[in-house]
Amino acid sequence: MIERILPYAGGKDVAASREFYVGALGLEVAMDDPVLCLRSPGNPTAQLIIPPHGTEKPDFGIDVGTAAAVDAAHAEAVRRGLRVVYPLTDEPWGVRRFFVEDPGGSVVNVLAHLAPG
């Protein structure tokens, strides 16, 4: 089940972007390391990710809900011969993910939060 779809913005000046989205548009900071994640106070699934300049940035992310769903999506991407551009990884900040290039050339971060434990 798709939990949310996350757009990624440019990160040329993360501090200025943070000030703009928080100060001018009223978003709140959900996470600031390793990327800046902003969310709507009234709809916390409405989020925007701003990675630091120079880091690998997907075009968007799809939260598939569970680590098992990430594994299944990865297996299907490999079965289809799609290019995995970032390997299946459990990140230290509690996310299981991989990046895959879709047939149109967009890079997608397929992810899910890991259960605490």
N, C-alpha and C positions, 0 to 999 in steps of 0.2 A: 504494500500500500504506500502510495506517495504521501509523505507527511507535508512537504513543502518544496518549492522551487526557489532557489536563491540566486539573485543576480550578483555579479561581481563588478565593482567599479574600479576605475584606475586609481593607483596609489602613488602618484607622483609626489603628493604632499599630504600624507595621512593626517597630520595635525590640522591643516587647513580644511581638509575634507570633514574631519570630525567636528570642527567648529561650525562648518556650514550645515551639516545634516542635523546636528544636535541643536545649535543655536537658532538657525533660520527655519528649520522644518520640524523641530520638536521630536526627533527620534531620540532614543536613549541607548546608551552603550550596554550591550549584552556581554561582550568579550573584547579584550584589547590585546591579547597575545595568544597565538602567534599572528593573528590577523585582527583587524578592527571589525567587529560585528555589531551592527546597529539594528534596532528593532522599534516597531511602533509600540508606544505605551498601551494603546488600546487593543492591539492585535499582535501579540508577541511572535506569531509565525510569519508576519510580514517583516522580512529582514533584508539587509544589504550588507555585503561583505566587501571590505577594502583591504587587500593585501599590501604589504610594503612594496615600494617600487623595486624592481629588479628580481622579485621572486616569481616563480612559476604561477601563472594565474589562469584558471579555467575560465571559460566564457560564462558558465553558470553552474550551479550545483543542484542535484536532486537528492533529497533526503528520502530514502526508501524505507525508513522506519526501524529496521533491525539489522544486526550484523549478518544474520543468515540471508537476508534479502540482498545485502551487498555482495556476499559470496555467490549467490545465484546469478546476480546481474553480471558479475565478473566472469563466471563460467560461460554465460551466454555470449558475452562480448568476445571472449576467446574463441568460442565455438563458431561464431560468425566471422572470425578473422579480422576483427576490428583492431585498430592500433591502441594498445594500452600505453599511455604516455607517462603515467605515474603508477607504480606497482601497488598492488593490494597491500595496505599497511594499517596497522593499529597505531594511531598517533598518540603521543604522550598526553594530549589534552582530552582524550576520551572519545575519539572518533575513529571508526573503521571506514576506509575509503580507498578509491582508486580513481584515476582520471582516464577517460577513454575518448578517443576522437570519433565523433559520429560520422555517418557517411557524407554529410555536408561540410565537414571540416571543423565543426565546433568542438571544443574540448569541454567535456562534462565531468564534474566532480560528483561521483556516485558515492553517497555516504550514509552513515547512521551513527547515532551516539551509542557508545558501548554501555552496557549495564554496569553500574558501580559494583565493585567487588574485588 
